[in-house]
Amino acid sequence: MVFSSMVFMCIFLPVVFILHCILPGIRLKNALLLLASVLFYAYGEPVYIILLFVSTLLNYFCACLIESSKYKKVILTLAVICNLGILIVFKYTDFILGTVNTLTGLHLPLPQIRMPIGISFFTFQAMSYVIDVYRGTTKAQKNYAKVLLYISFFPQLIAGPIVKYHDIAQEIDNRTQSLEGVSLGIRRFSAGLCKKVLISNTMGLVADQLFGASAGNINAAGAWLGAISYMLQIYFDFSGYSDMAIGLGWMFGFHFKENFNYPYISGSIREFWRRWHISLSGWFLEYLYIPLGGNRKGKFRTVVNKMIVFLCTGIWHGAAVNFLFWGIYHGCFLMLEEYVPWIGRKGSKLKAVFQHIYALLVVCIGFVFFRADTMSQGLFWIKEMFTGFTWNAAAMSFAVQQITPVFLVTLAGALIACCPVIKTVNNKKWYAPFAYVCSLLGLVVCMLSLASGTYNPFIYFRF
């Protein structure tokens, strides 16, 4: 585990922040953040800190060689192969060997390598740096410490958002902390923590109870309740963490791009992916989809390219068949939207309602497979959602037990927070002081909740 939440908020973060404010000069501030980031990762992954150093050294030297060598493409190819090789070895070895055993009847031993926290995030971040140097959009950084700080910076090291080097290169060399930036950062961090602790954890408890129940205790009511609970859990978990990372960045003078933009108001799967995990979809767009040809080679090739991207998106999320299926599933609906003009195009209000229902339904079903432990469980869950109208007493009682007053209040808050309500009021005079008061109160409530040692998983830490 990384730092416990209470240790992080009550000791680690205040000490690092105060020292960052006190230390003179950008070099000392960067040295502090680098040391803090390395300690942060080493606390949870003492062995894999070596892997982090190896990864950053590899990409540092490759970027320097690309800028000075005439064999740029060869060096880039080697860098990409090495980065993907690290990812495959530490994340997919057991899955690959298990698949080989299943298909061939062999009994190859599984090494059961423990996956380093955040490996997918920092590997993709490092690859983007080398590729950008090759393209000439970023100059190779000759100072290794700055590259290491960029890749290991603790606010977004273990769960994103994925940051490109050229987006923060200037702030590594020259940044300022302002009272406004710090106060906005604290507010954003507190809002993200509330999303995680107060909403995601509450939804997660219900989702875990239902997905962990025996088949006899699940009917349509329980299946829909579990699916919706998980759909809200994963959104508020990951967007909450992104908000915390962005807020922490502001506190230290860095500005990360937004990672979520109210994805559940989408009217198509294409729009959903423009709003969901923006840094990942943007990474695949820039470094895979466009190099494959994007939409420049006809509709059929566009569809094929999108399918490749979403196949890779599914694989990126996890080494299991259900993640692979989830990526293909989204790719199929994007393919459908290429050939069915009605979907995704604006029209009447009634049409917009149907498009919104369509997008939510597709996303919800997809997340069932994302959450399920196996494909068979996912298929069982979908079957119960649409055909499980057996209102037996045991199944109904189990579903009703999950609907507590706390759950209902949290559900109402979650549904409101999924919509861009804040955008309609954030220019009002009363909003800023109201938001600060609410964020501080929320921070106190979250800390009390965390101090009690309640359920507190971070879903995206395992990616």
Buried (B, 14 or more C-beta within 10 A) or exposed (E): EBBBBEEBBBEBBEEBBEBBEEBEEBEEBBBBBBEBBBBBBBBBBEEBBEBBBEBBEBBBBBBBBBBEEEEBEEBBEBBBEBBEEBBBEBBBBBBBBBEEBEEEEEEEEEEEEEBBBBBBBBBBBBBBBBBBBBEEEBEBBEEBBBBBBBBBBBBBBBBBBBBBBBBBBEBBEEBEBEEEBBBBBBBBBBBBBBBBBBBBBBBBBBBBBBBEBEEEBBBBBBBBBBBBBBBBBBBBBBBBBBBBBBBBBBBBBBEBBEBBBBBBBBBBBBBBBBBBBBBBBBBBBBBBBEEBEBBEEEEEBBBBBBBBBBBBBBBBBBBBBBBBBBBBBBBBBBBBBBEEEEBBEEEEEEBEEBBBEBBBEBBBBBBBBBBBEEBEBBEBBBEBBEEBEEEEEEBBEBBEEBEEEEBEEBBEBBEEBBEEEEEEEEEEEEEBEEBBEBBEEBBEBBBEBBEEEEEBBBBBBBB
